[in-house]
Amino acid sequence: MSEEKRNIDRKRNLIILIEKYLLTLGCLDSVTKIEAETQISLEKWDTADNIDLFMIFLDYEQYYEARFGKIPKVVKKVDDKSIIYPMEAHTTN
């Protein structure tokens, strides 16, 4: 399998994992929007029985902590001044 094909498959798989996770949270509108934008539907694809995004995240945290002795920093706070909200980006004065 070519590297390009593997990357396409990885991106599709990640979208499927995200859609499935959002579905477990009850975010049906978000899943519907992502399916429409990506043309990747949970009616056509599903995660394997033994995998979900939350479990992958937990495994990563455990791996990182075992390897580096600390919990990984995955998100960070941003300066409010640097945030551009979608509606603000489209308004004109």
Secondary structure by P-SEA (a helix, b strand, c coil): ccaaaaaaaaaaaaaaaaaaaaaaacaaaaaaaaaaacccccccccccccccaaaaaaaaaaaaaaacccccccccccccccccccccccccc
